[in-house]
Amino acid sequence: MKNRSIVIAIDVDAQQTFSPLCPNELPVANATEIVDELNAQAQLADFRVMTKDAHSEHAVWVAKTAESIMQPVSEPHSENVDIQWPRHAEVGSQGFELLPNLPQPEQYDFLVYKGVERDIHPYGACFHDLNEKISTGLIEWLRDKKAEILIVGGLATDYCVKNTVLQLARHGNWKIIVNLGACRGIAENTINQAIQEMQQAGVQVVHNSQEIVIEK
């Protein structure tokens, strides 16, 4: 008789850099509220994954002025940078750290660090590069664990969560559940668009962990 499906909880970039704790980086409103839901969905899982932005202080995509934020990178340093961002998630900084009351990194079962190179700025957690040719190992690890159900939350809904989820949907046959209670996003219109894109990719979207049903 088959045991219960293998369930993996994935915490996408649940870092202080994307919260009001670091107001000069990329704060997402109410980001700290996701912690309880991330911990709750992890209680339903067999394994838990952490992904983090891990950036260099010398990154070429750092915006030098407020006006240049989200504008194209001025020089073609690499095909793996697209637009300019404020400094954020620099390794060793407060922003790099996880939100308070999440586990320590060594308490997770698999870790993904992305954007370490100064001229590479990915969004999804499955690939180091924008062209999705260089794997972070997450997809392969999920296959090795024979994952069947993935429960995803994190920051931000309309950027790294969406891109991670769409990558997972393209590269596996697992059931993917996005828990909106464990996510926060940047803008209502892009959040709604992200939800629609994920649903169109066959992803189940729920409002909180109580709506998640894991079949025996």
N, C-alpha and C positions, 0 to 999 in steps of 0.2 A: 504494500500500500504506500502510495507516494506521500511524503511529508509535505508540510506547508511550503508554499512558494518561498524562494529566497528573496528577501526584501532588503534593499539598500536605501538608506537615507543619505541625501547629499546636501550639505550646507555650502551654498555657493557664495563665496566672498562676503561672509558675515563679519566684516571687519569694521573697526572703529573709524577708518577713513571715510566710510560711506554713512556716517551717522553724525548727529549734532555734537558728539563728543569731540569731533575734529572739524570745527566750523569753517576753517580756511582750506579744507581739502574738497571733498565732494559729498557734503552732507545730504542725506536723504531724510525727509521728514518722518519722524516716528520710527526710525530704523531700529532703535533698541527694543521696541515692542515685539520683535519677531522671535526673541530668544526663547520664550516659554513654548511657542509653537514648534520651533526647531527641536527643542528637547523632547516635546511630546511626540512628534513624529518619529524621532529616533527610537522611542520606546517600542514602536511597532516593527522595528527593523532588526535584521541579523547583524548588519555591519553599518558603519557610519563613515562617510567621506567628508573631508574638509578641502575646500579649494580657497586659494588666496591669490590676490594680486600681490606681486613681489617686485617692486620697481626700483630702478636705479635713480640716484639723485642726479645723474648725468643724462637722463633720458632725452632723446631728441624731440619728443612730442610735447614737452612741457611748454605751456603757453607763457609768453613773456608779459602779456598784458591781458586785462580782463576782456578786452574787445576781441582778442584772437581765440578765446576759448571756443571750441567746437568748429573752428575754421580749419581748412585743409592745412596740413603741415607744409610750410613754405618751401622747403627744399626736399627733393626726392631722396632722402637718406636710405630708404628701404621700402620695398613693396609691402612691408608688414607694419607700417604705421599709416594711419589715414588722417585723423584730425587731432587738433591740439587739446590738451586737458590741463587743468591745474595739477601741480605736484600732489601726488597722493600715494599712499601705501608704500612708502619707501622702506626698504628692509631695515629693521632696527628702530623705526619710529613708532610713536603711539598709534598712528593710523594703520600700521601694518598688523597690529594686534587684533585678535578676535574680540567681538563684543563681550562685555562682562557677563559672567555666568554661563558661558559656553565651556565645553571641555578644553583642556590643554591640548595642543596639537598631538602630543604623544599618546593621548587617549583615543584618538581616531584610528580607524583601521587602514585608511589610505589617504595620502596627502598629495595635493596638486598645487604647485607654485608656478604662476604664469606671469609673463612679462618681465622676466629677469634681465634679458638683454636690453641694452639702451635703445636699440632701434627696432624692437618688436613689441607691439602692443595688442595682444589678442583680447577677445571678449569671452568667448566660450572656453570652458575648462577642459575640453577634449583634445585641443590642438594648440601647439605653441605659436603657430603662424596663422595669418589671416586666410591663406589659401588652403588651409586644412590638409597639409601634407606631412606635418611633423607631430606625431601623437605625443600627448602627455603621459600615455599609459593607462589613462582611466578606462577607456573602452576595453582594452585588453584585460585589465584587472577585473572589471565587471563580468566579462566572459569567463574568466578563470574561476570566479566565485559562483558561476552558473546563475547569475542574477536574473530574476523574472519580473520583479516589480521595483521600480525606482520612485522614491518619494523625494521631491525636490523643493527647496525653499532657499531664500537668500536675498542678496542685494546686487543690482537693483532689478526689479521685475522686467523692465523694458530694455535692459542691456545685457548684463552677464547671465542673468537667469534665463532670459529668452534664448540667447545664443547657445548656452549650454544645453538647454532642453531640445532645441532644434537639431543640434549636433547629435545628441543621443538618439533622437527619433530617426535620423537618417542612417545611423550606423549600428542599429540593433533592433531586435524583435521584442524587447521587453515592454511591459506595460509601464507607462510613465504617468505619475500623478504629481501635479503642481499644487502645492498647498498655499493659497493666497494669504492665509493667516500667518505664514512664515516668510512672507515677502513684503517688501515695500518698494515703490517705484518713484520715478522722478516727476512725471507729468501724466495727468489723467488720460490725455489723448494717446500718448505713446504706450501707456499701460494697457489701455483697452485694445490697441492695435496688437500689442504683444500677446495678450490673451487670445485674441482671435487667430493669430498666426499659429500659436501652439495648439489650439483646438483643431485647426485645419490640418495639422500634422498628426492628428490622432491622439493627442494628449488629453488626459482627464484633468479638469480643473476643479478643485474643491475650495471651500471658504475657510475651513479649519480642519484640524487633525481629527475631530470627532466625526467628520464625514467620511473618513478613510476606512474602508472595509477591506480587510485582508481575508480572503477566502481560505478556508482550511484545506 
